[in-house]
Amino acid sequence: METNFDIVIIGSGPGGYVAAIKGAQAGKKVALIEKAELGGICLNWGCIPTKALLKSAEVAVTLKHASDFGLTAENITVQFPKIIDRSREVAKQNSNGVQFLMKKHKIEVIRGAAKLIAKGIIEVVAADGARTNINAKDILIATGASPRSFPQYPIDGKNFITYRNALDSREQPKKLLIIGAGAIGVEFAYFFNSLGTEVHLVEMLPQLLPIEDEEVAKALLASFKKQGVNCYTSTQVQEVKATGPGVIEAKLLDAAKKEIALTVDRVLVAVGMAPNTKDLGLEQVGVKLDERGFIKVDEFQETTVKGIYAIGDVAGKQLLAHKASAEGETAIAKITGSAKHGVDYALIPGATYCQPQVASIGLTEKACKEKNVAVKIGRFPFSASGKARAIGHTEGFVKLIFGAKYGELLGAHIIGSEATEMLAELGLAMKLESTYEEIMHSVHAHPTLSEAVMEAAADSHGMAAHI
């Protein structure tokens, strides 16, 4: 095995493998070190397999409402193990796709656990215990993050589980408590509820999806309650303990200090992520961490040690796959001498794939108020969209926030059936510093859900045609 490289990347998630490809495309000799499956958590245990599960849930909901479309669907049953198996197969196909890309770009894949032992030198320990030293001119750390552990929630893979356990368990819980209503929590709440599990979703902050716009979060809460999800916001988990096999007693305390007692057979803990920095040898080479334990980086993802970079979840900020990919490109650009600027974190989109979906970019209405920015806000409900009526998905709305002085787009927030697919044009609009006039005068095909974007832009100045 070759041991000398221009660039060595530790971790093969969307940050690591994209960085490897960009490095190879720039003519560099690249190695990618991975101790598990190629594609990292996102492709194998996160983004991709969860979307496969959610599609099964969506199909189940559609079949339940088949009569709305003039169809009859009878004797519908949930074959939960097959749903999980399909998700795992989708993940495997994506991982194989990364393997193909590595071969295509002549990137050396080195299997094993990596540790920095000196500047420019990485020790790799293979599964069989064999040790190899790899030399690199530049090193890029892309090791991701893992669910935070809490002593009161002893993860055992049976009573107390994380998203990873949920993705590989072929036994559907009858009653499920989900602690944490961020993206992971609400996606699994939708998935399990749609398939017949009694779901209790608890969030200690005042809203579901705490980082999203308050108006959107309120709409999601109303939708979830209508779907049958038991939601508890501004609520603390006082106590949770297993009292027998598959029997877990929980005590909640809501905002009014009212105690709520629950009995469930499984608890999904979805509260926060911790960076994967353990046993990397960071202290040994002088790489410093911030106060939260993430690796400190500059604008171009370089750490406190020249020639060592960090990207993705391990480097903090938004813990999102597409952010990791963008940072990977930035780091490679710096290494190859073509970097002009770092990642603009104000333009990183957010996407949550429950139904209705939630997508956003830029400032929330609350953030604008806190910054004392004068704004004009436009809204357009999907209930007024011809396409939304035709496909039977009239829930939700588009909300656009524009600066009052110049009319520039400051924030975009969508809740609805295809929200995550509709967001890209608004990201481009923000990148190009588009105004409400440019968006409202961009002719959108009819009938499409994206017409709601055009109408929301017009509504910000009282000029919407269809409301």
CORSUL-V627715 format. One record per residue. RES is the residue in three letters. SS is DSSP state (hx for helix, st for strand, lp for the rest). PSI is psi as a letter, one per 40 degrees, with the letter a starting at -180 (* if undefined). Layout:
# CORSUL-V627715
res-><RES/RES>
ss-><SS/SS>
psi-><PSI/PSI>
This chain:
# CORSUL-V627715
res-><MET/GLU/THR/ASN/PHE/ASP/ILE/VAL/ILE/ILE/GLY/SER/GLY/PRO/GLY/GLY/TYR/VAL/ALA/ALA/ILE/LYS/GLY/ALA/GLN/ALA/GLY/LYS/LYS/VAL/ALA/LEU/ILE/GLU/LYS/ALA/GLU/LEU/GLY/GLY/ILE/CYS/LEU/ASN/TRP/GLY/CYS/ILE/PRO/THR/LYS/ALA/LEU/LEU/LYS/SER/ALA/GLU/VAL/ALA/VAL/THR/LEU/LYS/HIS/ALA/SER/ASP/PHE/GLY/LEU/THR/ALA/GLU/ASN/ILE/THR/VAL/GLN/PHE/PRO/LYS/ILE/ILE/ASP/ARG/SER/ARG/GLU/VAL/ALA/LYS/GLN/ASN/SER/ASN/GLY/VAL/GLN/PHE/LEU/MET/LYS/LYS/HIS/LYS/ILE/GLU/VAL/ILE/ARG/GLY/ALA/ALA/LYS/LEU/ILE/ALA/LYS/GLY/ILE/ILE/GLU/VAL/VAL/ALA/ALA/ASP/GLY/ALA/ARG/THR/ASN/ILE/ASN/ALA/LYS/ASP/ILE/LEU/ILE/ALA/THR/GLY/ALA/SER/PRO/ARG/SER/PHE/PRO/GLN/TYR/PRO/ILE/ASP/GLY/LYS/ASN/PHE/ILE/THR/TYR/ARG/ASN/ALA/LEU/ASP/SER/ARG/GLU/GLN/PRO/LYS/LYS/LEU/LEU/ILE/ILE/GLY/ALA/GLY/ALA/ILE/GLY/VAL/GLU/PHE/ALA/TYR/PHE/PHE/ASN/SER/LEU/GLY/THR/GLU/VAL/HIS/LEU/VAL/GLU/MET/LEU/PRO/GLN/LEU/LEU/PRO/ILE/GLU/ASP/GLU/GLU/VAL/ALA/LYS/ALA/LEU/LEU/ALA/SER/PHE/LYS/LYS/GLN/GLY/VAL/ASN/CYS/TYR/THR/SER/THR/GLN/VAL/GLN/GLU/VAL/LYS/ALA/THR/GLY/PRO/GLY/VAL/ILE/GLU/ALA/LYS/LEU/LEU/ASP/ALA/ALA/LYS/LYS/GLU/ILE/ALA/LEU/THR/VAL/ASP/ARG/VAL/LEU/VAL/ALA/VAL/GLY/MET/ALA/PRO/ASN/THR/LYS/ASP/LEU/GLY/LEU/GLU/GLN/VAL/GLY/VAL/LYS/LEU/ASP/GLU/ARG/GLY/PHE/ILE/LYS/VAL/ASP/GLU/PHE/GLN/GLU/THR/THR/VAL/LYS/GLY/ILE/TYR/ALA/ILE/GLY/ASP/VAL/ALA/GLY/LYS/GLN/LEU/LEU/ALA/HIS/LYS/ALA/SER/ALA/GLU/GLY/GLU/THR/ALA/ILE/ALA/LYS/ILE/THR/GLY/SER/ALA/LYS/HIS/GLY/VAL/ASP/TYR/ALA/LEU/ILE/PRO/GLY/ALA/THR/TYR/CYS/GLN/PRO/GLN/VAL/ALA/SER/ILE/GLY/LEU/THR/GLU/LYS/ALA/CYS/LYS/GLU/LYS/ASN/VAL/ALA/VAL/LYS/ILE/GLY/ARG/PHE/PRO/PHE/SER/ALA/SER/GLY/LYS/ALA/ARG/ALA/ILE/GLY/HIS/THR/GLU/GLY/PHE/VAL/LYS/LEU/ILE/PHE/GLY/ALA/LYS/TYR/GLY/GLU/LEU/LEU/GLY/ALA/HIS/ILE/ILE/GLY/SER/GLU/ALA/THR/GLU/MET/LEU/ALA/GLU/LEU/GLY/LEU/ALA/MET/LYS/LEU/GLU/SER/THR/TYR/GLU/GLU/ILE/MET/HIS/SER/VAL/HIS/ALA/HIS/PRO/THR/LEU/SER/GLU/ALA/VAL/MET/GLU/ALA/ALA/ALA/ASP/SER/HIS/GLY/MET/ALA/ALA/HIS/ILE>
ss-><lp/lp/lp/st/st/st/st/st/st/st/lp/lp/lp/hx/hx/hx/hx/hx/hx/hx/hx/hx/hx/hx/hx/lp/lp/lp/lp/st/st/st/st/st/lp/lp/lp/lp/lp/hx/hx/hx/hx/hx/hx/lp/hx/hx/hx/hx/hx/hx/hx/hx/hx/hx/hx/hx/hx/hx/hx/hx/hx/hx/lp/hx/hx/hx/hx/lp/lp/lp/lp/lp/lp/lp/lp/lp/lp/hx/hx/hx/hx/hx/hx/hx/hx/hx/hx/hx/hx/hx/hx/hx/hx/hx/hx/hx/hx/hx/hx/hx/hx/hx/lp/lp/lp/st/st/st/st/lp/st/st/st/st/st/st/lp/lp/st/st/st/st/st/lp/lp/lp/lp/lp/st/st/st/st/st/st/st/st/st/st/st/lp/lp/lp/st/st/st/lp/lp/st/lp/lp/st/lp/lp/lp/lp/lp/lp/st/st/lp/hx/hx/hx/hx/hx/hx/lp/lp/lp/lp/lp/lp/st/st/st/st/st/lp/lp/lp/hx/hx/hx/hx/hx/hx/hx/hx/hx/hx/hx/hx/lp/lp/lp/st/st/st/st/st/lp/lp/lp/lp/lp/lp/lp/lp/lp/lp/lp/hx/hx/hx/hx/hx/hx/hx/hx/hx/hx/hx/hx/hx/hx/lp/lp/st/st/st/lp/lp/lp/st/st/st/st/st/st/st/st/st/lp/lp/st/st/st/st/st/st/st/lp/lp/lp/lp/lp/st/st/st/st/st/st/lp/st/st/st/st/lp/lp/lp/st/st/st/lp/lp/lp/lp/lp/lp/hx/hx/hx/hx/lp/lp/lp/st/lp/lp/lp/lp/lp/st/lp/lp/lp/lp/lp/lp/st/lp/lp/lp/lp/lp/st/st/st/lp/hx/hx/hx/hx/lp/lp/lp/lp/lp/hx/hx/hx/hx/hx/hx/hx/hx/hx/hx/hx/hx/hx/hx/hx/lp/lp/lp/lp/lp/lp/lp/lp/lp/hx/hx/hx/lp/lp/st/st/st/lp/lp/lp/lp/st/st/st/st/st/st/lp/lp/hx/hx/hx/hx/hx/hx/lp/lp/lp/lp/st/st/st/st/st/st/st/hx/hx/hx/lp/hx/hx/hx/hx/hx/hx/lp/lp/lp/lp/lp/st/st/st/st/st/st/st/lp/lp/lp/lp/st/st/st/st/st/st/st/st/st/lp/lp/hx/hx/hx/hx/lp/hx/hx/hx/hx/hx/hx/hx/hx/lp/lp/lp/st/hx/hx/hx/hx/hx/lp/lp/lp/lp/lp/lp/lp/lp/lp/lp/hx/hx/hx/hx/hx/hx/hx/hx/hx/lp/lp/lp/lp/lp/lp/lp/lp>
psi-><h/i/e/h/i/d/h/h/h/h/h/f/a/d/d/d/d/d/d/d/d/d/d/d/d/e/e/i/h/i/i/h/h/h/e/a/i/h/e/a/d/d/d/d/f/b/d/d/d/d/d/d/d/d/d/d/d/d/d/d/d/d/d/d/f/d/d/d/e/f/i/h/h/i/f/h/i/h/g/d/d/d/d/d/d/d/d/d/d/d/d/d/d/d/d/d/d/d/d/d/d/d/d/d/e/f/h/h/h/h/h/i/h/i/h/h/e/i/h/e/h/h/h/h/h/i/d/e/e/h/h/h/h/h/h/h/d/i/h/h/h/f/e/a/i/i/h/i/i/h/d/e/g/h/h/e/e/c/d/h/i/i/d/d/d/d/e/e/h/e/h/h/i/d/h/h/h/h/h/h/f/a/d/d/d/d/d/d/d/d/d/d/d/d/e/e/h/h/h/h/h/h/h/d/i/e/i/i/g/d/e/i/h/d/d/d/d/d/d/d/d/d/d/d/d/d/e/e/h/h/h/h/i/f/h/i/h/d/i/h/i/h/e/i/h/e/h/h/h/i/h/i/h/a/d/e/f/h/h/h/h/i/h/i/e/i/h/h/h/f/g/i/i/h/i/g/e/h/f/e/f/d/d/d/e/e/h/i/i/a/e/e/e/i/h/h/i/a/d/e/e/h/a/e/h/h/e/h/i/h/i/a/d/e/e/a/a/h/g/i/d/d/d/d/d/d/d/d/d/d/d/d/d/d/d/e/e/e/h/d/i/a/h/h/e/e/e/h/i/i/h/h/f/i/h/i/i/h/i/i/i/a/i/i/d/d/d/d/d/d/e/f/h/h/i/h/h/i/i/h/i/e/e/e/h/d/d/d/d/d/e/f/g/e/i/a/i/h/h/h/h/i/h/d/d/e/e/i/h/d/i/h/h/h/h/a/d/f/d/d/d/e/d/d/d/d/d/d/d/d/d/e/f/i/i/d/d/d/d/d/e/h/h/h/i/h/h/i/d/e/d/d/d/d/d/d/d/d/d/d/f/f/e/i/d/e/*>
